[in-house]
Amino acid sequence: MSVHISRRRLLQSLPLAAVAGGFNIHVRSHEARQSWITGNPAIDKPREIALSLLKPTQAQIDHAWELHFGSVVFESYGFAPRCAVDAEAMNEAIKAGFSAAEINDLRESMSMNRNATNERERKEFLDAFHAAGVTCIFQNTGEEGSDPMRLIKRLAHFTKATDLLKPSLSKVVTADEIVALKKAGNVGLCFTTNGVPLMQDWESVRDELRFIRIFHELGTRMMHVTYNRRNPLGDGAGEPHDGGLSNFGHAAVAEMNKIGVIADVAHSGWKTACDAAKASSKPMVASHTTCCGVYEHFRGKPDDTIRAICDTDGLVGICCIPRFLGGKGDITALLDHLDHLIKKFGAKHAAIGCDVAYTSRFDKEERAKLLKAPGGSADKWEHLWPKDDFVTTVTAEQSIAWSNWPLFTLGMIMRGHNDDTIRQVLGGNMLRVLKANQV
C-alpha cells in the first residue's frame, strides 16, 4: 500500500532531521542524491556496507527512496529502537540490593520506554524509526513462555511508551489505524507475544484458554503457537523430535481465530507449523523465519510448510539473522530468500520481520558506567536448541541492520521486482492479514 507524496515533498523530507522533526527543510539537488546519509554513524555505516554489496545506480537509489518512504511499511515481527539505559538509576538499584530479576526488569523497562521520559532518547528513538521508513512494527511484547505474568511485563513496558509518546508513537490494533499513521507522519506498534498465555491449572480447555481474550483486550493481535521448546500446544523449532500440533493446540488455534489473534509459527517445528496452518480458519503467519529451499536451517521453514501457510492466505516474513539466512548471511542472502518466496509462492505471501533492533548509540557509554550487578541464569531455558557451525561477520550483520530498511527496498528493485510487489512485501501483506483476523 502506498500513500501519495509528491517527489518534491519527498526529497525535502528524506534527510533524517526533516523526517523526524517534520521541519520544512529545502535540500539542494546534490544533497538529495545522498539522501541515505543521516549524520548518525550508527545508521550511515551499515548503509555504506549494504551499498557496497549491492552496487546500485543513482537512479535505483532515487527510485528506492521514493518508493520506500511513500509506502506503508509494516514489519511482520521485530523490535522498536532500543533506548540507552540510565546508568545512574541502575547503579542506585544495584546499591540498594535489588535482586537479579529486579535488575533485569529495570534494564528491560529502560530499553523499551526510556524514550518516554528522556528527551535525548526520545529523539534518538524517533530519528531511527523515521530513518528506517517504518510505519509500524509487530512488536514483541511478551517474554518467551506461556506464564501470563511473564508475558505481561513487556506488554506493560511498551504500553507506557505508547501512552506517553502519543501521537508520535501509538499502540495500534487495526489495519486502518496503521494507514492513518502513515498519512499523519507518525509511527506505531502492534503487539505480539512469544507464547499463548496459559494459567496451567488444566481445569478445562475453555478455562485454560481464557487469557487469550484478556490479552486481546490489552491490545495483543498475534501470538506464537510455540517458542523454541515444546509446550502443551506443540513442538518448537529447537526440539529434536516434532510431534506436530496437539489436540490442545488445535483448540488454541481455534480460539485465536475466534478472538481475532493471528497464529504465528515462526518458532514452531516444521510439522507443528504445518498442522497449525491446516487447522487455522484465518490467515496465519511465520512472522520471522527463512526458506529451507534456499538454506536449510531448523529455524527456517521447508516449502511444504510455507505452502500450507500460504494456503491460509497468510504470509512468511524473512528475518535478518545471518546464521538463519546462510550463504554469506548478508543483504544478498536476505534478498535470495525473498526472491524464493515471491517467485515460488506469490508476492502476496512475502514480508520482512527483521527480528533485530537498532540500539541507541548512547547505550554503550551508559553501560560502561554500570556497577557489577547480581548474576542471573547463564543458560536460558528457551535457548536450549541445536548448535550450528555458521560463523557470522560484522559485514553480514551490518548490511541487514534494522535501520537499513530502505536498502531492502533497493535490493528488491535491483532484483527486478515491480513496485506493486514491493509494496505488498513492505507492508501491504501484513495489513491484509491483520485485517482478515479482525473480529
Secondary structure, DSSP 8 states (H G I E B T S, - for coil): -B----HHHHHHH-SHHHHHH-------HHHHTTTT--S-HHHHHHHHHHHHHH---HHHHHHHHHHHHTB--EEEEE---B----HHHHHHHHHTT--HHHHHHHHHHHHHHGGGT-HHHHHHHHHHHHHHT-SEEEEE-S-SSS-HHHHHHHHHHHHHHHHHHTTTEEE--SHHHHHHHHHHT-EEEEEEESS-------S-HHHHTHHHHHHHHTTEEEEES--SS-BTTB-BTT-SS-----HHHHHHHHHHHHHT-EEE-TTB-HHHHHHHHHH-SS--EEEEE-BTTTS--TTSB-HHHHHHHHTTT-EEEE---HHHH-TT-SHHHHHHHHHHHHHHH-GGGEEE------B-TTHHHHHTT--------SS-GGG----------HHHHHHT-GGGHHHHHHHHHHTT--HHHHHIIIIIHHHHHHHHH--
